[in-house]
């Protein structure tokens, strides 16, 4: 079951500033409108994380802009969905299961 925003899911939009493929962790810097300052959040990926515009964490680079939906479990911010923003002209290939054989 995929939880929706409002059911413990929190959004975060910002720039990737740290990646650790070994621990499946990334840090995102975002603007906090409540404090009026930039904040950094640590996020963890798991087997249920859904990716958009990339296949997995290896497709994400420091400096990428991401939109994340996460929830807190055992003191960790666990990502349910991560969307890597692509430039208007940049091509994002479709998922492999949607490509028809030639």
HELIX and SHEET records of a PDB file:
HELIX    1   1 UNK A   57  UNK A   59  5                                   3    
HELIX    2   2 UNK A   96  UNK A   98  5                                   3    
SHEET    1   A 6 UNK A  37  UNK A  44  0                                        
SHEET    2   A 6 UNK A  25  UNK A  32 -1                                        
SHEET    3   A 6 UNK A  10  UNK A  20 -1                                        
SHEET    4   A 6 UNK A  65  UNK A  73 -1                                        
SHEET    5   A 6 UNK A  76  UNK A  84 -1                                        
SHEET    6   A 6 UNK A  50  UNK A  52  1                                        
END                                                                             
